[in-house]
């Protein structure tokens, strides 16, 4: 049996998805051009803070909350016309999540290089 490593999966995802910097995300966020989605676990948000006015969708529920046919779909939570920008703590989970959303059919999807670590170094407001 040949099992792919998590790193292999992330590297494959990075070849297929759009990666943006925290600064680019901030500019688009301030101009209300994106849905900024934090996919970290709730315990990470409680411990490290969160980006003011970002959406929180736990990684484990992302596909279900984004699927209009799922009982977990969050109607009206996101602006479907805006790009979906995902982030996690360091950028690995969000790369996999962005690939998953692309596979679902979402076209305007990206993730933030360096995740929340990079966001903290930028001018995003952390609450």
PyMOL commands that place a pseudoatom at each C-alpha (Angstrom):
pseudoatom trace, name=CA, resn=UNK, resi=1, chain=A, elem=C, hetatm=0, pos=[0.000, 0.000, 0.000]
pseudoatom trace, name=CA, resn=UNK, resi=2, chain=A, elem=C, hetatm=0, pos=[1.347, 3.399, -0.996]
pseudoatom trace, name=CA, resn=UNK, resi=3, chain=A, elem=C, hetatm=0, pos=[0.074, 6.095, 1.383]
pseudoatom trace, name=CA, resn=UNK, resi=4, chain=A, elem=C, hetatm=0, pos=[0.637, 9.737, 0.448]
pseudoatom trace, name=CA, resn=UNK, resi=5, chain=A, elem=C, hetatm=0, pos=[1.990, 11.916, 3.215]
pseudoatom trace, name=CA, resn=UNK, resi=6, chain=A, elem=C, hetatm=0, pos=[0.166, 15.014, 4.386]
pseudoatom trace, name=CA, resn=UNK, resi=7, chain=A, elem=C, hetatm=0, pos=[3.040, 17.077, 2.953]
pseudoatom trace, name=CA, resn=UNK, resi=8, chain=A, elem=C, hetatm=0, pos=[2.578, 15.433, -0.448]
pseudoatom trace, name=CA, resn=UNK, resi=9, chain=A, elem=C, hetatm=0, pos=[-1.116, 16.321, -0.378]
pseudoatom trace, name=CA, resn=UNK, resi=10, chain=A, elem=C, hetatm=0, pos=[-0.334, 19.930, 0.566]
pseudoatom trace, name=CA, resn=UNK, resi=11, chain=A, elem=C, hetatm=0, pos=[2.308, 20.225, -2.174]
pseudoatom trace, name=CA, resn=UNK, resi=12, chain=A, elem=C, hetatm=0, pos=[-0.148, 18.864, -4.751]
pseudoatom trace, name=CA, resn=UNK, resi=13, chain=A, elem=C, hetatm=0, pos=[-2.806, 21.305, -3.558]
pseudoatom trace, name=CA, resn=UNK, resi=14, chain=A, elem=C, hetatm=0, pos=[-0.396, 24.257, -3.773]
pseudoatom trace, name=CA, resn=UNK, resi=15, chain=A, elem=C, hetatm=0, pos=[0.133, 23.506, -7.475]
pseudoatom trace, name=CA, resn=UNK, resi=16, chain=A, elem=C, hetatm=0, pos=[-3.600, 23.727, -8.142]
pseudoatom trace, name=CA, resn=UNK, resi=17, chain=A, elem=C, hetatm=0, pos=[-4.776, 26.615, -5.989]
pseudoatom trace, name=CA, resn=UNK, resi=18, chain=A, elem=C, hetatm=0, pos=[-4.254, 30.352, -5.787]
pseudoatom trace, name=CA, resn=UNK, resi=19, chain=A, elem=C, hetatm=0, pos=[-2.072, 31.562, -2.926]
pseudoatom trace, name=CA, resn=UNK, resi=20, chain=A, elem=C, hetatm=0, pos=[-2.119, 35.198, -1.845]
pseudoatom trace, name=CA, resn=UNK, resi=21, chain=A, elem=C, hetatm=0, pos=[-0.179, 37.195, 0.727]
pseudoatom trace, name=CA, resn=UNK, resi=22, chain=A, elem=C, hetatm=0, pos=[-1.658, 38.529, 3.945]
pseudoatom trace, name=CA, resn=UNK, resi=23, chain=A, elem=C, hetatm=0, pos=[-1.170, 42.067, 2.565]
pseudoatom trace, name=CA, resn=UNK, resi=24, chain=A, elem=C, hetatm=0, pos=[-3.116, 41.269, -0.613]
pseudoatom trace, name=CA, resn=UNK, resi=25, chain=A, elem=C, hetatm=0, pos=[-5.861, 39.668, 1.479]
pseudoatom trace, name=CA, resn=UNK, resi=26, chain=A, elem=C, hetatm=0, pos=[-6.015, 42.730, 3.726]
pseudoatom trace, name=CA, resn=UNK, resi=27, chain=A, elem=C, hetatm=0, pos=[-6.375, 45.110, 0.787]
pseudoatom trace, name=CA, resn=UNK, resi=28, chain=A, elem=C, hetatm=0, pos=[-9.178, 43.002, -0.715]
pseudoatom trace, name=CA, resn=UNK, resi=29, chain=A, elem=C, hetatm=0, pos=[-10.810, 42.571, 2.708]
pseudoatom trace, name=CA, resn=UNK, resi=30, chain=A, elem=C, hetatm=0, pos=[-10.812, 46.329, 3.371]
pseudoatom trace, name=CA, resn=UNK, resi=31, chain=A, elem=C, hetatm=0, pos=[-12.302, 46.888, -0.100]
pseudoatom trace, name=CA, resn=UNK, resi=32, chain=A, elem=C, hetatm=0, pos=[-14.987, 44.275, 0.665]
pseudoatom trace, name=CA, resn=UNK, resi=33, chain=A, elem=C, hetatm=0, pos=[-13.982, 42.111, -2.313]
pseudoatom trace, name=CA, resn=UNK, resi=34, chain=A, elem=C, hetatm=0, pos=[-13.587, 38.805, -0.456]
pseudoatom trace, name=CA, resn=UNK, resi=35, chain=A, elem=C, hetatm=0, pos=[-15.160, 36.435, 2.045]
pseudoatom trace, name=CA, resn=UNK, resi=36, chain=A, elem=C, hetatm=0, pos=[-12.391, 35.924, 4.613]
pseudoatom trace, name=CA, resn=UNK, resi=37, chain=A, elem=C, hetatm=0, pos=[-12.819, 32.518, 6.239]
pseudoatom trace, name=CA, resn=UNK, resi=38, chain=A, elem=C, hetatm=0, pos=[-10.899, 31.282, 9.250]
pseudoatom trace, name=CA, resn=UNK, resi=39, chain=A, elem=C, hetatm=0, pos=[-10.903, 27.473, 9.245]
pseudoatom trace, name=CA, resn=UNK, resi=40, chain=A, elem=C, hetatm=0, pos=[-8.980, 27.028, 12.499]
pseudoatom trace, name=CA, resn=UNK, resi=41, chain=A, elem=C, hetatm=0, pos=[-10.434, 25.053, 15.381]
pseudoatom trace, name=CA, resn=UNK, resi=42, chain=A, elem=C, hetatm=0, pos=[-12.495, 27.081, 17.862]
pseudoatom trace, name=CA, resn=UNK, resi=43, chain=A, elem=C, hetatm=0, pos=[-9.852, 26.449, 20.549]
pseudoatom trace, name=CA, resn=UNK, resi=44, chain=A, elem=C, hetatm=0, pos=[-7.254, 28.153, 18.319]
pseudoatom trace, name=CA, resn=UNK, resi=45, chain=A, elem=C, hetatm=0, pos=[-9.479, 31.222, 17.998]
pseudoatom trace, name=CA, resn=UNK, resi=46, chain=A, elem=C, hetatm=0, pos=[-10.031, 31.373, 21.751]
pseudoatom trace, name=CA, resn=UNK, resi=47, chain=A, elem=C, hetatm=0, pos=[-6.303, 31.017, 22.437]
pseudoatom trace, name=CA, resn=UNK, resi=48, chain=A, elem=C, hetatm=0, pos=[-4.809, 33.226, 19.702]
pseudoatom trace, name=CA, resn=UNK, resi=49, chain=A, elem=C, hetatm=0, pos=[-7.602, 35.633, 18.758]
pseudoatom trace, name=CA, resn=UNK, resi=50, chain=A, elem=C, hetatm=0, pos=[-9.361, 36.094, 15.451]
pseudoatom trace, name=CA, resn=UNK, resi=51, chain=A, elem=C, hetatm=0, pos=[-9.511, 38.572, 12.604]
pseudoatom trace, name=CA, resn=UNK, resi=52, chain=A, elem=C, hetatm=0, pos=[-12.209, 41.154, 13.225]
pseudoatom trace, name=CA, resn=UNK, resi=53, chain=A, elem=C, hetatm=0, pos=[-15.203, 40.650, 10.886]
pseudoatom trace, name=CA, resn=UNK, resi=54, chain=A, elem=C, hetatm=0, pos=[-13.885, 37.403, 9.411]
pseudoatom trace, name=CA, resn=UNK, resi=55, chain=A, elem=C, hetatm=0, pos=[-16.100, 34.333, 9.145]
pseudoatom trace, name=CA, resn=UNK, resi=56, chain=A, elem=C, hetatm=0, pos=[-15.322, 31.192, 11.109]
pseudoatom trace, name=CA, resn=UNK, resi=57, chain=A, elem=C, hetatm=0, pos=[-16.028, 27.845, 9.488]
pseudoatom trace, name=CA, resn=UNK, resi=58, chain=A, elem=C, hetatm=0, pos=[-14.208, 24.960, 11.186]
pseudoatom trace, name=CA, resn=UNK, resi=59, chain=A, elem=C, hetatm=0, pos=[-12.171, 22.882, 8.741]
pseudoatom trace, name=CA, resn=UNK, resi=60, chain=A, elem=C, hetatm=0, pos=[-14.136, 19.775, 9.582]
pseudoatom trace, name=CA, resn=UNK, resi=61, chain=A, elem=C, hetatm=0, pos=[-17.419, 21.413, 8.516]
pseudoatom trace, name=CA, resn=UNK, resi=62, chain=A, elem=C, hetatm=0, pos=[-16.278, 23.507, 5.533]
pseudoatom trace, name=CA, resn=UNK, resi=63, chain=A, elem=C, hetatm=0, pos=[-17.584, 21.339, 2.697]
pseudoatom trace, name=CA, resn=UNK, resi=64, chain=A, elem=C, hetatm=0, pos=[-20.895, 20.772, 4.485]
pseudoatom trace, name=CA, resn=UNK, resi=65, chain=A, elem=C, hetatm=0, pos=[-21.443, 24.468, 5.299]
pseudoatom trace, name=CA, resn=UNK, resi=66, chain=A, elem=C, hetatm=0, pos=[-20.575, 25.434, 1.691]
pseudoatom trace, name=CA, resn=UNK, resi=67, chain=A, elem=C, hetatm=0, pos=[-22.813, 22.824, 0.007]
pseudoatom trace, name=CA, resn=UNK, resi=68, chain=A, elem=C, hetatm=0, pos=[-26.253, 24.322, -0.773]
pseudoatom trace, name=CA, resn=UNK, resi=69, chain=A, elem=C, hetatm=0, pos=[-27.763, 20.812, -0.658]
pseudoatom trace, name=CA, resn=UNK, resi=70, chain=A, elem=C, hetatm=0, pos=[-26.399, 20.018, 2.793]
pseudoatom trace, name=CA, resn=UNK, resi=71, chain=A, elem=C, hetatm=0, pos=[-28.563, 20.390, 5.906]
pseudoatom trace, name=CA, resn=UNK, resi=72, chain=A, elem=C, hetatm=0, pos=[-25.584, 22.284, 7.390]
pseudoatom trace, name=CA, resn=UNK, resi=73, chain=A, elem=C, hetatm=0, pos=[-25.523, 24.928, 4.601]
pseudoatom trace, name=CA, resn=UNK, resi=74, chain=A, elem=C, hetatm=0, pos=[-25.332, 28.451, 6.011]
pseudoatom trace, name=CA, resn=UNK, resi=75, chain=A, elem=C, hetatm=0, pos=[-27.757, 30.363, 3.785]
pseudoatom trace, name=CA, resn=UNK, resi=76, chain=A, elem=C, hetatm=0, pos=[-26.775, 34.005, 3.367]
pseudoatom trace, name=CA, resn=UNK, resi=77, chain=A, elem=C, hetatm=0, pos=[-23.611, 33.687, 5.473]
pseudoatom trace, name=CA, resn=UNK, resi=78, chain=A, elem=C, hetatm=0, pos=[-21.289, 34.465, 2.553]
pseudoatom trace, name=CA, resn=UNK, resi=79, chain=A, elem=C, hetatm=0, pos=[-21.549, 36.671, -0.527]
pseudoatom trace, name=CA, resn=UNK, resi=80, chain=A, elem=C, hetatm=0, pos=[-21.434, 34.081, -3.322]
pseudoatom trace, name=CA, resn=UNK, resi=81, chain=A, elem=C, hetatm=0, pos=[-20.147, 36.705, -5.789]
pseudoatom trace, name=CA, resn=UNK, resi=82, chain=A, elem=C, hetatm=0, pos=[-16.969, 37.394, -3.817]
pseudoatom trace, name=CA, resn=UNK, resi=83, chain=A, elem=C, hetatm=0, pos=[-13.767, 35.389, -3.795]
pseudoatom trace, name=CA, resn=UNK, resi=84, chain=A, elem=C, hetatm=0, pos=[-13.428, 32.925, -0.912]
pseudoatom trace, name=CA, resn=UNK, resi=85, chain=A, elem=C, hetatm=0, pos=[-10.135, 33.422, 0.936]
pseudoatom trace, name=CA, resn=UNK, resi=86, chain=A, elem=C, hetatm=0, pos=[-9.266, 30.761, 3.490]
pseudoatom trace, name=CA, resn=UNK, resi=87, chain=A, elem=C, hetatm=0, pos=[-6.687, 30.743, 6.245]
pseudoatom trace, name=CA, resn=UNK, resi=88, chain=A, elem=C, hetatm=0, pos=[-5.609, 28.451, 9.060]
pseudoatom trace, name=CA, resn=UNK, resi=89, chain=A, elem=C, hetatm=0, pos=[-2.721, 28.754, 11.510]
pseudoatom trace, name=CA, resn=UNK, resi=90, chain=A, elem=C, hetatm=0, pos=[0.140, 28.267, 9.068]
pseudoatom trace, name=CA, resn=UNK, resi=91, chain=A, elem=C, hetatm=0, pos=[-1.288, 27.697, 5.598]
pseudoatom trace, name=CA, resn=UNK, resi=92, chain=A, elem=C, hetatm=0, pos=[-1.327, 23.892, 5.330]
pseudoatom trace, name=CA, resn=UNK, resi=93, chain=A, elem=C, hetatm=0, pos=[-4.955, 23.101, 6.200]
pseudoatom trace, name=CA, resn=UNK, resi=94, chain=A, elem=C, hetatm=0, pos=[-6.158, 26.081, 4.176]
pseudoatom trace, name=CA, resn=UNK, resi=95, chain=A, elem=C, hetatm=0, pos=[-4.283, 24.809, 1.097]
pseudoatom trace, name=CA, resn=UNK, resi=96, chain=A, elem=C, hetatm=0, pos=[-6.064, 21.464, 1.370]
pseudoatom trace, name=CA, resn=UNK, resi=97, chain=A, elem=C, hetatm=0, pos=[-9.387, 23.210, 2.058]
pseudoatom trace, name=CA, resn=UNK, resi=98, chain=A, elem=C, hetatm=0, pos=[-9.013, 25.530, -0.956]
pseudoatom trace, name=CA, resn=UNK, resi=99, chain=A, elem=C, hetatm=0, pos=[-8.350, 22.519, -3.189]
pseudoatom trace, name=CA, resn=UNK, resi=100, chain=A, elem=C, hetatm=0, pos=[-11.444, 20.819, -1.789]
pseudoatom trace, name=CA, resn=UNK, resi=101, chain=A, elem=C, hetatm=0, pos=[-13.634, 23.863, -2.540]
pseudoatom trace, name=CA, resn=UNK, resi=102, chain=A, elem=C, hetatm=0, pos=[-12.223, 24.014, -6.077]
pseudoatom trace, name=CA, resn=UNK, resi=103, chain=A, elem=C, hetatm=0, pos=[-13.119, 20.337, -6.486]
pseudoatom trace, name=CA, resn=UNK, resi=104, chain=A, elem=C, hetatm=0, pos=[-16.657, 21.201, -5.326]
pseudoatom trace, name=CA, resn=UNK, resi=105, chain=A, elem=C, hetatm=0, pos=[-16.895, 23.723, -8.175]
pseudoatom trace, name=CA, resn=UNK, resi=106, chain=A, elem=C, hetatm=0, pos=[-16.045, 27.019, -6.476]
pseudoatom trace, name=CA, resn=UNK, resi=107, chain=A, elem=C, hetatm=0, pos=[-13.980, 29.023, -8.947]
pseudoatom trace, name=CA, resn=UNK, resi=108, chain=A, elem=C, hetatm=0, pos=[-12.896, 32.060, -6.937]
pseudoatom trace, name=CA, resn=UNK, resi=109, chain=A, elem=C, hetatm=0, pos=[-10.987, 30.443, -4.081]
pseudoatom trace, name=CA, resn=UNK, resi=110, chain=A, elem=C, hetatm=0, pos=[-7.579, 31.161, -2.590]
pseudoatom trace, name=CA, resn=UNK, resi=111, chain=A, elem=C, hetatm=0, pos=[-5.680, 30.805, 0.642]
pseudoatom trace, name=CA, resn=UNK, resi=112, chain=A, elem=C, hetatm=0, pos=[-3.291, 33.024, 2.583]
pseudoatom trace, name=CA, resn=UNK, resi=113, chain=A, elem=C, hetatm=0, pos=[0.378, 32.082, 2.510]
pseudoatom trace, name=CA, resn=UNK, resi=114, chain=A, elem=C, hetatm=0, pos=[1.568, 31.656, 6.092]
pseudoatom trace, name=CA, resn=UNK, resi=115, chain=A, elem=C, hetatm=0, pos=[-1.955, 31.660, 7.538]
pseudoatom trace, name=CA, resn=UNK, resi=116, chain=A, elem=C, hetatm=0, pos=[-2.754, 33.373, 10.826]
pseudoatom trace, name=CA, resn=UNK, resi=117, chain=A, elem=C, hetatm=0, pos=[0.964, 33.701, 11.580]
pseudoatom trace, name=CA, resn=UNK, resi=118, chain=A, elem=C, hetatm=0, pos=[1.350, 35.951, 8.521]
pseudoatom trace, name=CA, resn=UNK, resi=119, chain=A, elem=C, hetatm=0, pos=[-1.904, 37.742, 9.283]
pseudoatom trace, name=CA, resn=UNK, resi=120, chain=A, elem=C, hetatm=0, pos=[-0.615, 38.672, 12.761]
pseudoatom trace, name=CA, resn=UNK, resi=121, chain=A, elem=C, hetatm=0, pos=[2.429, 40.271, 11.125]
pseudoatom trace, name=CA, resn=UNK, resi=122, chain=A, elem=C, hetatm=0, pos=[0.198, 42.369, 8.835]
pseudoatom trace, name=CA, resn=UNK, resi=123, chain=A, elem=C, hetatm=0, pos=[-2.192, 45.206, 9.647]
pseudoatom trace, name=CA, resn=UNK, resi=124, chain=A, elem=C, hetatm=0, pos=[-5.290, 43.022, 10.109]
pseudoatom trace, name=CA, resn=UNK, resi=125, chain=A, elem=C, hetatm=0, pos=[-7.171, 43.841, 13.311]
pseudoatom trace, name=CA, resn=UNK, resi=126, chain=A, elem=C, hetatm=0, pos=[-7.001, 40.897, 15.713]
pseudoatom trace, name=CA, resn=UNK, resi=127, chain=A, elem=C, hetatm=0, pos=[-9.675, 40.705, 18.422]
for i in range(1, 127): cmd.bond("trace and resi %d" % i, "trace and resi %d" % (i + 1))
show_as sticks, trace
zoom trace
